[in-house]
Amino acid sequence: MSRIDERSLFDDINKIKAACNTYIMRVIYFELWEITSLPFKDQITYYRTRLAVCRNITSVARINSILLDTLIGKNTRLVFQRLGKVVGETPHLGTASESTLQPAGIICVKRGMVLAVLDNKGHEEYLKPWDRVLLVAIQTESLVVKPLTGEKMGLNLGIRRLIYPLNRRHELGLQFPVLAAFAMLGSNADKDAMLTQVSYHEG
């Protein structure tokens, strides 16, 4: 087989994988587009029973992007805010925990989507890193969310921006510690979640 034929074959395989992922996710997350018309209790039940579990971050990103586009509503971009070099304490701001994943520089969100909390700073007693939450409002200083599980399930919580290192010059920036969570890596998925509709993705 020539290199051209091999490349064509791999392209076809990738297209098939993408089509399968799209189909499966739209079956599991059926009627996602109208989720915001449901009462909050039903939105929480909808998300806590559904999840795409993936083996690699590429599949996670692709599926999350597809489903975010499916959800009706305004797409808001949460942009990493540069602080420059900060001297002294910033008591009104929280510094991210060293052991947690740093969020993306630009996070696209819509009201009614499901998010994973990367850092539970300020909510240590009732949220764990990678817990999933329903996004109910987007405010200038905070994201209003409802946890899908735990003692605060269904209650409003405010997720604020945290301070993250920006580069090797010791500059800092602010970003919300969240990411889309229609799909997650298997290692981060909540083993105790009441999942009844799960899609497993190898690619």
NORZI-V280385 format. One record per residue. N is the residue number from 1. RES is the residue in one small letter. OMEGA is omega in whole degrees, 0 to 359 (* if undefined). D_LAST is the distance of its C-alpha to the last C-alpha in Angstrom with 2 decimals. Layout:
# NORZI-V280385
n=<N N>
res=<RES RES>
omega=<OMEGA OMEGA>
d_last=<D_LAST D_LAST>
This chain:
# NORZI-V280385
n=<1 2 3 4 5 6 7 8 9 10 11 12 13 14 15 16 17 18 19 20 21 22 23 24 25 26 27 28 29 30 31 32 33 34 35 36 37 38 39 40 41 42 43 44 45 46 47 48 49 50 51 52 53 54 55 56 57 58 59 60 61 62 63 64 65 66 67 68 69 70 71 72 73 74 75 76 77 78 79 80 81 82 83 84 85 86 87 88 89 90 91 92 93 94 95 96 97 98 99 100 101 102 103 104 105 106 107 108 109 110 111 112 113 114 115 116 117 118 119 120 121 122 123 124 125 126 127 128 129 130 131 132 133 134 135 136 137 138 139 140 141 142 143 144 145 146 147 148 149 150 151 152 153 154 155 156 157 158 159 160 161 162 163 164 165 166 167 168 169 170 171 172 173 174 175 176 177 178 179 180 181 182 183 184 185 186 187 188 189 190 191 192 193 194 195 196 197 198 199 200 201 202 203>
res=<m s r i d e r s l f d d i n k i k a a c n t y i m r v i y f e l w e i t s l p f k d q i t y y r t r l a v c r n i t s v a r i n s i l l d t l i g k n t r l v f q r l g k v v g e t p h l g t a s e s t l q p a g i i c v k r g m v l a v l d n k g h e e y l k p w d r v l l v a i q t e s l v v k p l t g e k m g l n l g i r r l i y p l n r r h e l g l q f p v l a a f a m l g s n a d k d a m l t q v s y h e g>
omega=<181 178 179 179 179 179 179 180 180 177 179 179 180 178 179 178 181 179 179 179 180 181 182 183 180 174 181 180 181 180 177 184 182 184 184 177 181 172 182 180 180 176 179 178 180 185 185 178 184 177 170 181 186 179 180 186 179 178 178 182 182 183 178 180 180 185 175 177 180 182 180 177 181 178 180 180 175 188 176 182 181 176 186 178 182 179 179 184 173 189 182 181 178 176 182 176 184 187 184 181 177 181 180 178 175 179 178 182 172 174 181 178 176 181 168 178 182 183 183 179 182 180 189 186 187 175 174 171 181 170 180 182 175 178 183 179 179 181 183 185 183 170 177 185 174 178 178 183 174 185 179 182 177 179 180 174 177 176 182 176 175 179 178 174 185 182 183 179 176 172 184 177 182 174 176 183 184 169 179 185 166 178 179 170 180 182 182 182 181 182 182 182 182 184 176 179 184 175 180 185 181 185 *>
d_last=<23.81 24.49 22.37 22.53 21.32 18.39 17.43 17.90 15.77 12.74 13.54 13.80 10.48 8.87 11.48 10.83 7.21 8.95 11.89 10.48 9.09 12.53 14.46 13.29 13.87 17.16 18.24 17.72 19.13 21.78 24.80 23.21 25.32 28.49 27.59 30.28 32.95 32.57 34.59 32.91 33.04 31.03 28.47 27.99 27.70 25.15 22.77 23.48 22.39 19.05 15.80 12.06 10.74 7.48 6.80 6.93 9.47 8.09 6.32 9.61 11.73 10.68 11.24 14.30 15.65 15.48 17.23 19.69 20.76 21.29 23.63 27.17 29.12 29.94 27.22 28.65 27.60 28.27 29.21 29.73 33.55 35.22 38.11 39.17 40.97 42.12 45.32 46.24 44.81 43.04 43.97 42.61 39.09 36.75 35.04 31.42 30.91 30.00 27.29 25.16 22.43 24.00 22.99 22.14 25.16 24.69 23.32 23.36 24.59 26.28 28.64 27.17 23.62 22.20 21.99 21.36 24.35 23.65 27.29 29.82 32.85 35.72 34.13 33.89 35.79 33.51 30.07 27.53 24.89 21.67 23.82 22.93 25.72 26.73 27.93 31.34 33.07 32.62 35.75 36.88 36.98 34.56 31.79 33.13 30.63 30.89 29.06 27.22 28.55 31.38 35.07 34.61 32.37 33.41 35.72 35.60 34.64 34.75 32.02 33.66 32.55 32.56 33.64 31.10 31.91 31.29 31.94 33.96 37.18 37.04 36.62 35.20 33.49 32.73 29.55 28.52 26.36 23.69 20.28 18.64 17.37 16.21 12.85 12.92 11.53 12.61 15.29 16.84 16.94 20.54 21.19 24.46 23.29 24.49 21.16 21.72 18.87 15.46 12.07 9.38 5.68 3.79 0.00>
